[in-house]
Amino acid sequence: MPFDNNLNYISTRTIEQAWQDALWCCIRNGYDYRIEHGSYVYQIRRQLDHLAIKITEPWTRPLAPRMPEGSVIPAPTNSERIEHYFTDYLISKEKEETEDYTYGMYISKQMSRVIDILNQSNGNSNQATITIGDPGCINLESPPCLRVIDFKVVDHKLNMSTFWRSWDLFAGLPENLGGLQLLKEYTLMHLNNVQDGNIFAYSSGAHIYEMYFPIVNQLNVDKIEI
């Protein structure tokens, strides 16, 4: 079984497999409600009240999911968009005038310190953690979904843990985790005697939006029915 029916826990090898299993998990175990505040108000959202994912080989290429051979189903992302997400949204401190924030605004201010902590401690530290957002974010129309990126060295391997207050499983997860894997690889370039490790991802609001129900139903034996 790719996940525990009671705990919504997925342990798998690649980002692509994690995406597939997370969609299936949400279809099987999620609950439906109409959005009253936030993105896509009045749409139905199928949501998990908690989700935990462990990816043991997140560096496996391609990072983007592949659609079934001969399928006309649009892929949620591709390698070029994942690279763009990393360079322009995760690691860059710049933002467009139309944007309230980017994750890079917060990550770029903390990244060098994270690398210093990991190197100075030889990986023996719990302090290499990046926080996303500030108290004022609660007043934004769309506050940051990603809130924590944590780095830990375990058995000479760099693990990354993330927490998402809200997470679009269909369109968001593969691009998000693909970009974060590139961020982890960037971090590894600055560390000594450390290899690549797991990605752990947690969310208390992992979901599928109603507008994606028809596409998700084509990809899964189990169907979303409203």
TAZIKA-V307028 format. One record per pair of residues at least 24 apart in sequence whose ideal C-beta (glycine too) atoms are under 8 Angstrom apart, sorted by the first residue. I is the first residue (numbers start at 1). J is the second residue. D is the distance in whole Angstrom. If there is no record, write none. Layout:
i=I j=J d=D
i=I j=J d=D
//
This chain:
i=5 j=29 d=7
i=7 j=52 d=7
i=8 j=48 d=5
i=8 j=50 d=6
i=8 j=51 d=5
i=8 j=52 d=7
i=9 j=52 d=5
i=9 j=53 d=8
i=9 j=54 d=8
i=10 j=51 d=7
i=10 j=52 d=7
i=10 j=53 d=5
i=10 j=54 d=7
i=11 j=53 d=8
i=11 j=54 d=5
i=11 j=56 d=7
i=12 j=53 d=8
i=12 j=54 d=7
i=12 j=55 d=6
i=12 j=56 d=7
i=13 j=55 d=7
i=13 j=56 d=5
i=13 j=57 d=5
i=13 j=60 d=7
i=14 j=55 d=7
i=14 j=57 d=6
i=14 j=58 d=7
i=14 j=60 d=4
i=15 j=55 d=6
i=15 j=58 d=6
i=15 j=60 d=7
i=15 j=63 d=6
i=15 j=65 d=8
i=15 j=174 d=6
i=15 j=177 d=5
i=15 j=178 d=6
i=15 j=181 d=7
i=15 j=199 d=8
i=16 j=60 d=8
i=16 j=62 d=7
i=16 j=63 d=8
i=16 j=64 d=8
i=16 j=65 d=5
i=16 j=66 d=7
i=16 j=174 d=7
i=17 j=55 d=8
i=18 j=53 d=5
i=18 j=55 d=5
i=18 j=173 d=7
i=18 j=177 d=7
i=18 j=201 d=8
i=19 j=65 d=5
i=19 j=76 d=8
i=19 j=169 d=7
i=19 j=173 d=5
i=19 j=174 d=5
i=19 j=177 d=8
i=20 j=65 d=7
i=20 j=219 d=8
i=21 j=53 d=8
i=22 j=51 d=7
i=22 j=53 d=7
i=22 j=169 d=5
i=22 j=173 d=6
i=22 j=206 d=7
i=23 j=169 d=6
i=23 j=170 d=7
i=23 j=208 d=7
i=23 j=216 d=6
i=23 j=219 d=7
i=23 j=220 d=6
i=24 j=220 d=6
i=24 j=222 d=7
i=25 j=51 d=7
i=26 j=51 d=8
i=26 j=169 d=6
i=26 j=206 d=6
i=26 j=207 d=7
i=26 j=208 d=5
i=27 j=208 d=7
i=27 j=216 d=7
i=27 j=220 d=6
i=27 j=222 d=5
i=27 j=223 d=7
i=27 j=224 d=6
i=28 j=222 d=6
i=30 j=207 d=7
i=30 j=208 d=7
i=32 j=226 d=7
i=38 j=142 d=7
i=38 j=166 d=7
i=39 j=142 d=6
i=39 j=166 d=8
i=40 j=209 d=6
i=40 j=210 d=8
i=40 j=211 d=7
i=43 j=209 d=6
i=43 j=210 d=4
i=43 j=211 d=7
i=44 j=210 d=4
i=44 j=213 d=8
i=44 j=226 d=6
i=45 j=207 d=5
i=45 j=208 d=7
i=45 j=209 d=6
i=45 j=210 d=7
i=46 j=207 d=6
i=46 j=208 d=5
i=46 j=213 d=8
i=46 j=224 d=6
i=47 j=205 d=6
i=47 j=206 d=7
i=47 j=207 d=4
i=47 j=208 d=8
i=48 j=203 d=7
i=48 j=205 d=8
i=48 j=206 d=5
i=48 j=207 d=7
i=49 j=204 d=7
i=49 j=205 d=8
i=50 j=202 d=8
i=50 j=203 d=7
i=50 j=204 d=6
i=51 j=167 d=8
i=51 j=201 d=8
i=51 j=202 d=7
i=51 j=203 d=5
i=51 j=206 d=4
i=52 j=200 d=7
i=52 j=201 d=8
i=52 j=202 d=5
i=53 j=199 d=8
i=53 j=200 d=7
i=53 j=201 d=4
i=53 j=202 d=8
i=54 j=198 d=6
i=54 j=199 d=8
i=54 j=200 d=6
i=55 j=177 d=7
i=55 j=198 d=6
i=55 j=199 d=4
i=55 j=200 d=8
i=55 j=201 d=8
i=56 j=198 d=6
i=58 j=177 d=7
i=58 j=181 d=5
i=58 j=184 d=8
i=58 j=196 d=8
i=58 j=198 d=7
i=58 j=199 d=4
i=59 j=181 d=6
i=59 j=185 d=7
i=59 j=196 d=5
i=63 j=174 d=8
i=63 j=177 d=8
i=63 j=178 d=4
i=63 j=181 d=6
i=63 j=182 d=8
i=64 j=174 d=6
i=64 j=175 d=8
i=64 j=178 d=6
i=65 j=174 d=5
i=68 j=219 d=8
i=71 j=218 d=8
i=73 j=215 d=6
i=73 j=218 d=6
i=73 j=219 d=7
i=74 j=215 d=7
i=76 j=170 d=6
i=76 j=171 d=5
i=76 j=174 d=6
i=76 j=175 d=7
i=77 j=171 d=8
i=77 j=174 d=5
i=77 j=175 d=4
i=77 j=178 d=7
i=81 j=175 d=6
i=82 j=174 d=8
i=82 j=175 d=6
i=82 j=178 d=4
i=82 j=179 d=6
i=82 j=182 d=7
i=83 j=182 d=7
i=85 j=175 d=5
i=85 j=176 d=8
i=85 j=178 d=7
i=85 j=179 d=4
i=86 j=178 d=8
i=86 j=179 d=4
i=86 j=182 d=4
i=86 j=183 d=6
i=86 j=186 d=8
i=89 j=179 d=7
i=90 j=179 d=5
i=90 j=180 d=7
i=90 j=182 d=8
i=90 j=183 d=5
i=91 j=183 d=7
i=91 j=186 d=7
i=100 j=140 d=5
i=100 j=141 d=8
i=100 j=142 d=7
i=101 j=133 d=8
i=101 j=137 d=7
i=101 j=140 d=8
i=101 j=144 d=6
i=103 j=132 d=6
i=103 j=144 d=7
i=103 j=146 d=6
i=106 j=130 d=7
i=106 j=131 d=7
i=106 j=132 d=5
i=106 j=133 d=7
i=106 j=144 d=8
i=107 j=132 d=7
i=107 j=149 d=7
i=107 j=183 d=7
i=111 j=187 d=8
i=114 j=151 d=6
i=114 j=187 d=7
i=115 j=187 d=6
i=115 j=190 d=5
i=115 j=191 d=7
i=118 j=151 d=6
i=118 j=153 d=6
i=118 j=158 d=8
i=118 j=187 d=8
i=118 j=191 d=6
i=118 j=194 d=8
i=119 j=190 d=7
i=119 j=191 d=6
i=119 j=192 d=6
i=122 j=153 d=8
i=123 j=152 d=8
i=123 j=153 d=3
i=123 j=156 d=7
i=123 j=158 d=8
i=123 j=191 d=8
i=123 j=194 d=6
i=124 j=153 d=7
i=126 j=152 d=7
i=128 j=152 d=7
i=145 j=172 d=7
i=146 j=176 d=7
i=149 j=180 d=7
i=149 j=183 d=8
i=151 j=184 d=8
i=151 j=187 d=7
i=153 j=191 d=8
i=153 j=194 d=6
i=153 j=197 d=8
i=154 j=197 d=7
i=156 j=193 d=7
i=156 j=194 d=6
i=156 j=195 d=6
i=157 j=194 d=7
i=157 j=195 d=5
i=157 j=196 d=7
i=157 j=197 d=3
i=157 j=198 d=8
i=158 j=184 d=6
i=158 j=187 d=7
i=158 j=188 d=6
i=158 j=191 d=7
i=158 j=194 d=5
i=158 j=195 d=7
i=158 j=196 d=6
i=158 j=197 d=5
i=159 j=197 d=4
i=159 j=198 d=5
i=159 j=199 d=7
i=159 j=200 d=7
i=160 j=184 d=5
i=160 j=197 d=8
i=160 j=198 d=8
i=160 j=199 d=5
i=160 j=200 d=7
i=161 j=199 d=8
i=161 j=200 d=4
i=161 j=201 d=8
i=161 j=202 d=7
i=162 j=199 d=7
i=162 j=200 d=7
i=162 j=201 d=5
i=162 j=202 d=7
i=163 j=202 d=5
i=163 j=203 d=7
i=164 j=201 d=7
i=164 j=202 d=7
i=164 j=203 d=4
i=164 j=204 d=8
i=164 j=205 d=7
i=164 j=206 d=7
i=165 j=203 d=8
i=165 j=204 d=7
i=165 j=205 d=6
i=166 j=203 d=7
i=166 j=205 d=4
i=166 j=207 d=7
i=167 j=203 d=4
i=167 j=205 d=6
i=167 j=206 d=5
i=167 j=207 d=7
i=168 j=207 d=7
i=168 j=208 d=8
i=168 j=209 d=7
i=169 j=206 d=5
i=169 j=207 d=6
i=169 j=208 d=6
i=170 j=208 d=6
i=170 j=209 d=7
i=170 j=212 d=4
i=170 j=215 d=7
i=170 j=216 d=6
i=171 j=212 d=7
i=173 j=206 d=8
i=177 j=201 d=7
//
